[in-house]
């Protein structure tokens, strides 16, 4: 797929997204700046669109970096415990600092997300049996251990309902004033693009990287920091969006290979489009109610994931 | 010249490489041979800085490799290791372009592109340059990696068992290419080889290791004889002279 078709699709879908929802708004309403429709548009619809675009691009690129650095096509924030570690971090920040600001929450959950991901990479290094399916299974188990820790402490301290808000990704709560944290992912995506070549080289292995004079450990750690930052900003504002970081990079890898400098913009675009489609469908299917985004992505995403597993022999 | 001085590597208390001193001359093919577990690959990894030596030093043209910046080192010495765990989808051309990484840090200029074109041309990969590596045969892939090393344009090229998993035709092809790298481009090639006959036919010098020590080191004709081979492999191996080649007939000894 050509990049310009993707951009065209993105623009059309964005337009659609802005004018789909419980209260009907037409482009004509926007001519009157003081109308209620315009207010809804600016407070709810535009932030929602921006959040979807950034979260979609962010999670896809995060997944792509993880797959490259772990050299495994099935590793992503969902299958490596990063999301679960982030949630544990949020819980800890809620318990220790009852009135934590969003930035404090972010700092603490970032530390957890990073620690969780690094721990997973350590486990990965120690596993002798490097089967493509086995490794994400280990990651899922690792994630579940973290997740049950979270549930246990949340249950004991009666915050289980707050915590489950972060379990389910949801764009319906996005409003201006509650999503701006996501803008942090813009410079991060830019940094990821600058480092794309280094990530590609690191993906060829430590010996290969050293031969080309690349500081392998630094690049891997730097990549994981970017992944943790993106994951944390998305989980704190939107919630968990499973599978996104898994499917999109895999589809792009099949179509365009693994040269990250070439595929990163493509991956970001595809991620945004995919999430946008899921969101619009979720809003339209049981109109005027909404199906949450994590459910939509989970259903469509796991379908595609199964398909990828079955045709794995063909390319991986 | 690469000078290896008193190099040792221990795993636990066991020395895998013990006080090895070797000089590698410029403009020659030097082969490391020896039985399994002799420390050939470990030695090559230490020379190329993939592994840190426990004692001793390696000098490349009189510069201590430990004191070189990794980027500068990558412009002077390249190493190809057997990489069977390669599932990154890159095209041949993209892979060769990464050979320029130490020079360009990823931003290719016209000079880089010219070198890449030449390297692809030299390995006769022009028709395959837009194919993905996972679509190639083992021999073609090995050629792509050597093409990358040519683009990296280092004086010294180190290869760890480059003939692994290749059939006869492709093995010969790769060895001829390495010979041309030395004869035409003036490179210095160091290879770890398992097949003694490839070492005999193509190399200028042979270094034989056994139990982590160098037991023979000299021009090929001094090493390829029944007495030396007996010392290295504990086998009685008759040598047959065929045109210019000395062939070791080890199959039924």
Contacts between the chains, C-beta under 8 A, distances in Angstrom:
chain1	res1	chain2	res2	distance
A	68	B	88	7.6
A	71	B	85	7.3
A	71	B	87	6.8
A	71	B	88	7.3
A	73	B	87	7.4
A	130	B	85	7.2
A	197	B	98	7.9
A	197	B	101	7.3
A	197	B	105	7.8
A	197	B	106	3.5
A	198	B	106	7.2
A	200	B	88	7.4
A	200	B	90	7.4
A	200	B	98	7.4
A	201	B	98	6.1
A	201	B	101	6.3
A	203	B	88	5.1
A	204	B	83	7.7
A	204	B	86	7.0
A	204	B	88	5.6
A	204	B	98	7.8
A	205	B	83	6.4
A	205	B	85	7.1
A	205	B	86	7.6
A	207	B	50	5.2
A	207	B	79	7.3
A	207	B	81	5.0
A	207	B	83	7.5
A	208	B	81	7.8
A	208	B	83	6.7
A	210	B	48	8.0
A	210	B	49	6.7
A	210	B	50	5.6
A	210	B	70	7.0
A	211	B	48	7.2
A	211	B	50	7.7
A	211	B	74	6.5
A	211	B	78	5.7
A	211	B	79	5.0
A	211	B	80	7.5
A	211	B	152	7.9
A	212	B	74	5.5
A	212	B	98	6.4
A	212	B	99	7.7
A	212	B	101	4.4
A	212	B	102	5.7
A	212	B	152	7.3
A	213	B	69	7.8
A	213	B	70	4.5
A	213	B	71	4.0
A	213	B	72	7.6
A	213	B	73	6.4
A	213	B	74	3.0
A	213	B	75	7.4
A	213	B	101	7.1
A	213	B	102	4.4
A	214	B	70	7.5
A	214	B	101	7.0
A	215	B	70	6.6
A	253	B	89	5.9
A	257	B	89	4.2
A	257	B	90	6.0
A	257	B	91	6.4
A	257	B	94	7.3
A	257	B	132	6.1
A	258	B	88	4.8
A	258	B	89	4.4
A	258	B	90	6.0
A	259	B	90	5.7
A	259	B	91	7.6
A	259	B	94	4.8
A	261	B	106	7.3
A	262	B	94	8.0
A	315	B	89	7.7
A	315	B	134	7.1
A	316	B	87	6.2
